[in-house]
Amino acid sequence: MKLHITIPKSLKPFFYKELELAESCLSKNDLKASWRHLERAHILGQPYPYHHTLVHWKMLLFGIKIKDIREILGQIPRLLVGGVKSFVGEIPVGNTGGANVPPLRPMEIPQDLQLIISEYR
């Protein structure tokens, strides 16, 4: 079993750029684009406990902002166990992290993110 602790330094800028874009889109009320960037940040940060938990926190705040009860309730258990699952390396690869998908379902990683992960992880 491989324990994942911290995101590689070379991958960090891509992760934080997605969070930055999510905030920017949210400030412009472009909810769809904001959510898409949160999902992309989730895919990049999912293997790393802190970054995985941070994205779920941002998703919870997004749910609160748009008053989406399903998203709010869906993010609470993800916040509680997501980082632990990352720590022990038991994550559904590619899962986008929202309440609209089962938390344990592996998903296909978008091509551009797959290239980033392959090159910078």
C-alpha positions in Angstrom: 0.0 0.0 0.0 1.4 3.4 -1.0 0.7 6.3 1.3 0.1 9.6 -0.4 1.0 12.6 1.6 1.6 15.7 -0.5 1.0 16.8 -4.0 4.1 17.0 -6.1 5.5 20.5 -6.4 5.3 20.3 -10.2 1.6 19.5 -10.1 0.6 22.2 -7.6 0.4 25.1 -10.1 -2.1 23.2 -12.2 -4.2 22.3 -9.2 -4.3 25.9 -7.8 -4.9 27.3 -11.3 -8.1 25.3 -11.5 -9.2 26.6 -8.1 -8.3 30.1 -9.2 -10.4 29.7 -12.4 -13.3 28.3 -10.4 -13.3 31.4 -8.1 -13.0 33.8 -11.1 -15.9 32.1 -12.9 -18.0 32.1 -9.7 -17.4 35.9 -9.3 -18.7 36.4 -12.8 -21.7 34.2 -11.9 -20.6 31.6 -14.5 -21.7 28.7 -12.4 -21.2 26.0 -15.0 -17.6 26.9 -15.7 -16.9 27.4 -12.0 -18.1 23.9 -11.2 -16.2 22.4 -14.1 -12.9 23.9 -12.7 -13.7 22.5 -9.3 -14.2 19.1 -10.8 -10.9 19.4 -12.7 -9.2 20.5 -9.4 -10.7 17.4 -7.8 -9.3 15.1 -10.4 -5.8 16.6 -10.0 -5.9 16.8 -6.2 -7.7 13.6 -5.4 -4.7 11.4 -4.6 -3.4 13.9 -2.0 -5.3 14.2 1.4 -5.0 18.0 1.9 -5.8 19.0 -1.6 -8.6 16.4 -2.0 -10.2 17.8 1.2 -9.7 21.4 0.1 -11.6 20.8 -3.2 -14.5 19.2 -1.3 -14.5 22.2 1.0 -14.7 24.5 -2.0 -17.5 22.3 -3.5 -19.4 22.6 -0.2 -19.0 26.4 -0.3 -20.2 26.4 -3.9 -23.3 24.3 -2.9 -24.0 26.8 -0.1 -23.6 29.8 -2.4 -26.1 28.4 -4.9 -28.3 27.0 -2.2 -28.1 23.4 -3.6 -29.2 21.1 -0.7 -28.2 18.0 -2.6 -24.7 19.3 -3.1 -24.3 20.5 0.4 -25.5 17.1 1.9 -23.3 15.2 -0.7 -20.2 17.1 0.2 -20.3 16.5 4.0 -19.4 12.8 3.9 -16.9 13.5 1.2 -15.2 16.0 3.4 -15.1 13.5 6.3 -13.6 10.5 4.4 -12.1 11.8 1.2 -8.8 12.8 2.6 -8.5 9.5 4.5 -9.1 7.6 1.3 -6.4 9.6 -0.5 -4.0 9.0 2.3 -4.2 5.2 1.9 -4.4 5.4 -1.9 -8.0 4.1 -2.1 -9.6 6.6 -4.5 -11.9 6.1 -7.6 -9.5 7.5 -10.2 -11.0 10.3 -12.3 -14.1 10.8 -10.1 -15.2 14.5 -10.4 -16.2 14.8 -6.7 -19.7 16.2 -7.0 -22.9 14.9 -5.4 -24.1 14.3 -8.9 -21.8 11.2 -9.2 -21.4 8.2 -6.9 -18.4 8.8 -4.6 -16.8 5.5 -5.4 -17.2 5.5 -9.2 -14.0 5.6 -11.3 -14.3 7.9 -14.3 -12.4 8.7 -17.4 -9.9 11.5 -16.9 -10.0 14.3 -19.6 -7.2 14.0 -22.0 -5.5 17.3 -21.1 -5.5 16.4 -17.4 -4.2 13.0 -18.1 -1.3 14.5 -19.9 -0.6 16.9 -17.0 -0.8 14.0 -14.5 1.4 11.8 -16.5 4.1 14.5 -17.0 4.0 16.2 -13.6 3.1 13.5 -11.0 
